[in-house]
Amino acid sequence: MRHYLFAQILIWFMIHSITMTAQGSETFTMPDDLKKQSYESAIRVADWMVRNQVSDPYDANYGRLMVTYDVKQKKVGRYAPNWMQGVSIMGLLMTYHRTGDKKYLEAAERAGQYIKDLQILDNRKPEYYGAFREDTAHSPWCHPRDALTGALGLLWLYEEKKDPEYLERIKLFNKWFFEQAMAKGWPLWTYHFDGRPHIYLQGSFHGGDGVYFYDYWRITGDESCLEKGLKFIVDYTYDKFLLADGKIRVIYDAEKGEYLEDGKTQAGMQIMHRHNDDFMSISFLDAYIKFGYKKYLDRAEAYAKWLMSEQREDGGFGKPDVPPAAPVGSNFLLELYKITKKPEYIQSAIKGAKYLLTQQETDQSDMKAYGGFYGYGNNWSSETKDTLNLRTSAYALIFLLKIEGKESGPYYSPFDRDSKLPKNKE
């Protein structure tokens, strides 16, 4: 990477200058009422997460967060798998930094403990060593994309606590991910721990893996995962999944050399991952910041234009509504605005925030419901608002605190906690 170090330095200063101008610009001011509403909404959902977390250390689910709650039946659907634990950790840490209240830090640590419980550290099966199981310590499989988000939660706990155990576990996971999950190039769809064949279909959602490798570099200073992680992921995504027209192709069968878009194969998941890109677009921004290639920013902007074309008048995305796209897509547009200073991106993000605020349960008559955000119910349905979902809720927490403006990141963002771009830690 040394051969273009000088170019990297120049592009870093250029982007840094643009970004600081955007953040300090007087041409745009976030409305005070939106900032206030966003903060209040964020605290409600953070408290909803903490209140419904399993906190009894004698319970095997200790540290897990509630994923779904049916407000009509007053029934908990399930508790969180590895990746939802990871996303929730980041939201809780962000809330801790915003408020200084240690209950959010403690909840994040409990969530991290459950992720640690999912990690395989039995060296009798070296090919599994370091992986995170999907849901429970008995799950005979994982989606490597999900496991990576669980690891991302632990990575940010390491940044917060500097506990070397977190870093040790993260490095074991990295070794497993590159040697096993990426053994044939693009990361596996599903990895089995019980001898069943792995699933080799390629999913666009792995485009978001780059976020993890960028964050690993900026937190640890270790560049060993940048080329084979961040750059490889973004380049392959550029070629296969995020196309020049800004549209996402979700499933690719590399063996057959064809996309599976028959309207039947994982149909609900495909619809969701076109609008909720699973932070693929943030990977492109990370790669642009780190490597300086404008093609990454251009492709991210192509996706932004498509995404905005899918935004409804009420601010939501997709028809029918794709609930997690409101915080995920709007978060991307906010981060893109910080880099480009183009007003259409922040305007769309604000529109998304206003819609998101209408999707929160604010009736205190049922405290299991109060504060959660409505999301997908059974069978990927968003037609009726009867299910609170951690997927939308945890993403909403991070995005709403960014919109409020007191905390600008660093989660799902190229920017550090101080709103500046990371420097090479060489």
C-alpha positions in Angstrom: 0.0 0.0 0.0 3.0 2.2 0.4 3.2 2.9 -3.4 0.2 5.2 -3.2 0.6 6.5 0.4 1.2 10.0 -0.9 -2.0 9.9 -2.9 -3.8 8.6 0.2 -2.5 11.5 2.3 -3.7 14.0 -0.3 -7.2 12.5 -0.6 -7.5 12.3 3.2 -6.8 16.0 3.6 -9.1 16.8 0.7 -12.0 14.8 2.2 -11.2 16.0 5.7 -11.5 19.6 4.5 -14.7 19.0 2.7 -16.2 17.2 5.7 -15.3 19.8 8.2 -16.8 22.5 5.9 -20.0 20.5 5.7 -20.3 20.1 9.4 -19.5 23.7 10.1 -21.7 25.1 7.3 -24.2 27.7 8.1 -26.3 26.7 5.0 -28.0 24.0 6.9 -29.3 23.8 10.5 -31.0 20.8 12.0 -34.5 21.9 13.3 -34.5 22.2 17.1 -37.8 20.4 17.4 -36.5 17.4 15.4 -33.4 17.2 17.5 -35.5 17.3 20.7 -37.9 14.6 19.4 -35.1 12.4 18.2 -33.3 12.5 21.5 -36.5 11.7 23.5 -37.3 8.9 21.0 -33.8 7.5 21.3 -33.9 7.4 25.1 -37.3 5.7 25.0 -36.0 2.9 22.7 -32.8 2.5 24.7 -34.8 2.1 27.8 -37.1 -0.4 26.0 -34.1 -2.4 25.1 -32.7 -2.4 28.6 -36.0 -3.1 30.3 -36.6 -6.2 28.2 -33.1 -7.6 28.3 -32.6 -10.8 30.2 -30.6 -9.7 33.3 -30.9 -12.7 35.5 -27.4 -14.3 35.6 -29.1 -17.7 36.5 -30.9 -17.6 33.2 -29.2 -19.2 30.2 -30.4 -16.3 28.1 -28.6 -13.8 30.3 -27.7 -10.7 28.2 -30.1 -11.4 25.4 -32.4 -8.7 24.1 -36.0 -9.1 23.0 -36.3 -9.3 19.3 -40.1 -9.2 18.6 -43.2 -8.4 20.6 -46.7 -8.8 19.4 -48.6 -5.8 20.9 -52.0 -7.4 20.3 -51.3 -10.8 21.8 -48.9 -9.2 24.4 -46.4 -12.0 23.5 -42.6 -12.1 23.2 -41.7 -13.8 19.9 -38.0 -14.5 20.4 -34.7 -13.2 21.8 -31.7 -11.9 19.9 -29.2 -13.8 17.8 -25.6 -12.9 17.6 -26.0 -10.0 15.1 -28.8 -8.2 16.9 -26.8 -8.4 20.1 -23.9 -6.7 18.2 -26.1 -3.9 16.8 -27.7 -3.3 20.2 -24.3 -3.0 21.8 -23.4 -0.1 19.5 -26.7 1.6 20.2 -26.3 1.2 23.9 -22.7 2.4 23.9 -23.8 5.5 22.0 -26.6 6.2 24.5 -24.0 5.8 27.3 -21.8 8.4 25.7 -24.7 10.7 25.2 -26.1 10.4 28.7 -23.3 9.2 30.9 -25.8 6.8 32.5 -23.9 3.5 33.3 -27.0 1.4 33.0 -26.6 1.5 29.2 -22.9 0.5 29.4 -23.8 -2.3 31.8 -26.5 -3.5 29.4 -24.0 -3.4 26.5 -21.6 -5.5 28.5 -24.3 -8.0 29.3 -25.1 -8.2 25.6 -21.5 -8.8 24.9 -21.3 -11.6 27.5 -24.0 -13.5 25.5 -22.0 -13.1 22.3 -18.9 -14.5 24.1 -21.1 -17.4 25.2 -21.8 -18.1 21.5 -18.1 -18.4 20.5 -16.7 -21.8 19.8 -13.4 -22.3 21.7 -13.3 -26.1 21.6 -10.1 -26.9 19.8 -11.1 -30.5 19.0 -12.8 -29.0 15.9 -10.2 -26.5 14.7 -12.3 -25.6 11.6 -14.9 -24.2 13.9 -12.6 -22.5 16.4 -13.3 -18.8 16.8 -16.7 -18.8 15.1 -19.9 -17.5 16.8 -23.0 -19.6 16.7 -26.2 -18.0 15.5 -28.8 -18.0 18.3 -27.8 -20.1 21.2 -24.8 -22.1 22.4 -26.5 -25.2 20.8 -27.1 -23.7 17.3 -25.5 -26.0 14.8 -24.9 -23.2 12.3 -24.4 -19.5 11.7 -24.7 -17.0 8.9 -21.1 -15.6 8.7 -22.6 -12.2 8.0 -24.5 -12.3 11.3 -21.5 -13.6 13.2 -19.4 -10.7 11.9 -21.9 -8.2 13.3 -21.7 -9.9 16.6 -18.0 -9.6 16.5 -18.4 -5.9 15.6 -20.3 -5.4 18.8 -17.4 -7.0 20.7 -14.9 -4.8 18.8 -16.6 -1.7 20.0 -16.7 -3.0 23.5 -13.0 -3.5 23.2 -12.6 0.2 22.1 -14.7 1.2 25.1 -13.3 -1.0 27.9 -9.8 -1.9 26.6 -10.3 -5.4 28.0 -7.8 -7.6 26.1 -10.2 -10.6 26.2 -12.4 -8.8 23.7 -9.5 -8.4 21.3 -8.3 -11.9 21.7 -11.7 -13.2 20.8 -12.0 -10.9 17.8 -8.6 -12.1 16.4 -9.7 -15.7 16.8 -12.9 -14.8 14.9 -11.0 -13.0 12.2 -8.8 -16.1 11.6 -11.9 -18.3 11.3 -13.7 -15.9 9.0 -10.9 -15.7 6.5 -9.9 -19.3 6.6 -13.4 -20.9 6.8 -16.2 -18.5 5.9 -14.2 -17.0 3.0 -12.4 -20.2 2.0 -13.9 -20.0 -1.5 -13.7 -16.3 -1.9 -17.0 -14.5 -1.2 -18.2 -15.3 2.3 -20.6 -18.2 2.8 -24.3 -17.7 3.2 -24.5 -20.3 5.9 -21.8 -22.3 7.7 -22.8 -25.5 9.5 -21.2 -26.9 12.6 -22.8 -30.4 12.4 -21.4 -31.8 9.2 -24.2 -30.6 6.8 -23.0 -29.0 3.6 -22.5 -25.2 3.8 -24.6 -22.9 1.7 -22.5 -21.3 -1.0 -25.0 -18.9 -2.5 -23.6 -15.3 -2.5 -25.6 -12.6 -0.8 -25.3 -8.8 -1.4 -25.6 -8.3 2.4 -22.0 -9.3 2.7 -21.2 -6.0 1.1 -21.6 -4.6 4.6 -18.7 -6.7 5.9 -16.3 -4.0 4.9 -17.6 -1.9 7.8 -16.2 -4.4 10.2 -12.7 -4.5 8.7 -12.5 -0.7 8.5 -13.5 -0.5 12.1 -11.0 -3.2 13.1 -8.3 -1.1 11.5 -9.2 2.2 13.0 -9.7 0.7 16.5 -6.6 -1.5 16.6 -4.3 0.2 14.0 -3.8 -3.3 12.4 -4.0 -3.0 8.6 -3.8 -6.7 7.9 -7.6 -7.0 7.1 -7.9 -3.9 4.9 -6.9 -5.4 1.5 -8.4 -8.9 1.9 -11.3 -7.6 3.9 -12.5 -4.1 3.2 -11.1 -3.7 -0.4 -11.9 -7.2 -1.6 -15.5 -6.9 -0.3 -16.1 -3.5 -1.8 -14.5 -4.4 -5.2 -16.5 -7.6 -5.5 -19.7 -5.8 -4.4 -19.0 -3.2 -7.1 -18.8 -5.9 -9.8 -21.6 -8.2 -8.7 -24.2 -6.6 -6.4 -24.3 -2.8 -6.4 -24.7 -2.0 -10.0 -24.0 1.3 -11.9 -27.7 2.2 -11.9 -27.7 2.1 -8.1 -29.8 -1.0 -7.8 -28.9 -3.9 -5.7 -28.9 -7.5 -7.0 -29.3 -9.6 -3.8 -28.6 -13.3 -4.6 -25.9 -14.5 -7.0 -25.3 -18.2 -7.8 -21.6 -18.2 -8.7 -21.6 -21.8 -9.7 -24.3 -21.2 -12.3 -23.1 -17.6 -13.0 -26.6 -16.2 -12.6 -28.7 -14.1 -10.2 -31.7 -15.6 -8.5 -34.5 -13.1 -8.8 -37.4 -15.3 -9.6 -39.7 -13.7 -7.0 -39.7 -16.9 -5.0 -36.2 -17.4 -3.7 -36.0 -15.7 -0.3 -38.5 -13.1 -1.7 -39.1 -11.2 1.5 -35.4 -11.1 2.3 -34.6 -9.9 -1.2 -37.1 -7.0 -1.0 -35.7 -6.0 2.4 -32.0 -6.0 1.4 -32.6 -3.8 -1.6 -33.8 -1.0 0.7 -32.0 -2.0 3.9 -28.6 -2.7 2.3 -27.1 -4.0 5.5 -24.6 -1.1 5.5 -23.1 -2.1 2.1 -23.2 1.7 1.3 -21.2 2.5 4.4 -18.6 0.0 3.3 -18.2 2.0 0.1 -17.8 5.2 2.1 -15.3 3.6 4.3 -13.3 2.3 1.3 -13.4 5.8 -0.3 -12.1 7.4 2.9 -9.3 4.8 3.3 -8.2 4.2 -0.3 -9.3 7.4 -2.0 -10.8 5.8 -5.1 -13.6 8.1 -6.4 -15.4 5.1 -8.0 -16.4 4.0 -4.6 -18.1 7.4 -3.8 -19.7 7.5 -7.3 -21.2 4.1 -6.8 -22.4 5.0 -3.3 -24.1 8.1 -4.8 -25.7 6.0 -7.5 -27.3 3.9 -4.7 -28.3 7.1 -2.9 -30.2 8.3 -5.9 -32.0 5.0 -6.3 -32.8 4.9 -2.7 -34.2 8.4 -2.7 -36.3 7.4 -5.7 -37.9 4.7 -3.5 -38.7 7.1 -0.7 -42.4 7.7 -0.2 -44.0 11.0 0.5 -44.4 10.1 4.2 -40.6 9.5 4.4 -40.5 5.7 4.5 -38.9 3.5 1.9 -40.4 0.9 -0.4 -43.9 -0.2 -1.3 -44.9 -2.0 0.8 -42.9 -0.4 3.6 -39.5 -1.8 4.4 -39.3 -0.8 8.1 -35.5 -1.1 8.8 -34.8 1.0 5.7 -35.9 4.2 7.5 -33.0 4.2 10.0 -30.5 2.3 7.8 -31.0 4.2 4.6 -31.3 7.5 6.4 -28.1 6.9 8.3 -26.3 6.3 5.1 -27.7 9.5 3.6 -26.6 11.4 6.6 -23.1 10.1 6.4 -23.0 10.8 2.7 -24.0 14.3 3.3 -21.1 14.8 5.8 -18.7 13.8 3.0 -20.3 15.5 -0.1 -22.2 18.4 1.5 -25.0 17.8 -1.0 -28.3 19.1 0.6 -30.5 16.5 -1.1 -29.0 13.8 1.1 -29.6 15.5 4.4 -33.1 16.5 3.3 -33.9 12.9 2.6 -32.4 11.7 5.9 -34.5 14.2 7.8 -37.6 13.0 5.9 -36.7 9.5 7.0 -36.2 10.6 10.6 -39.6 12.2 10.7 -41.2 9.1 9.4 -39.3 6.9 11.8 -40.6 8.9 14.7 -44.1 7.9 13.8 -43.3 4.2 14.1 -42.5 4.1 17.8 -44.9 2.8 20.4 -45.6 5.6 22.9 -48.4 4.1 24.9 -47.2 3.4 28.4 -50.0 1.0 29.3 -47.8 -1.9 28.2 -44.2 -1.4 29.3 -43.0 -4.4 27.3 -44.1 -2.4 24.3 -43.4 1.2 25.3 -40.5 2.6 23.4 -40.0 -0.1 20.7 -40.3 0.5 17.0 -42.7 -1.3 14.7 -41.1 -3.5 12.1 -41.5 -6.8 10.3 -44.0 -9.3 11.7 -44.4 -12.8 10.6 -43.6 -13.7 7.0 -41.9 -10.4 6.3 -45.1 -8.5 6.6 -45.2 -4.8 7.3 -48.8 -4.3 6.2 -50.1 -4.2 9.8 -48.4 -2.5 12.7 -48.6 -5.1 15.3 -45.0 -6.3 15.9 -42.2 -4.4 17.6 -38.9 -5.5 16.2 -35.4 -5.0 17.5 -34.0 -4.9 14.0 -35.6 -1.6 13.3 -35.4 -0.4 17.0 -31.6 -0.9 17.4 -30.9 0.8 14.1 -33.2 3.6 15.0 -31.4 4.2 18.3 -28.1 4.9 16.5 -29.6 7.0 13.7 -31.7 9.2 16.0 -28.8 10.1 18.2 -26.9 11.1 15.2 -29.7 13.3 14.0 -29.9 14.9 17.4 -26.3 15.9 16.8 -24.6 15.6 20.2 -23.2 12.2 19.2 -22.1 11.9 15.6 -20.8 8.3 15.6 -18.6 6.3 15.3 -21.0 3.4 14.7 -21.9 2.7 11.1 -19.9 5.7 10.1 -16.5 6.5 8.5 -16.0 9.1 11.2 -14.5 8.8 14.6 -16.3 9.8 17.8 -14.9 13.3 17.5 -16.5 13.7 14.0 -13.1 13.6 12.4 -11.8 11.1 9.9 -9.4 8.4 11.3 -5.7 8.8 10.5 -3.3 6.1 9.7 -2.0 4.7 12.9 1.4 3.8 11.5 
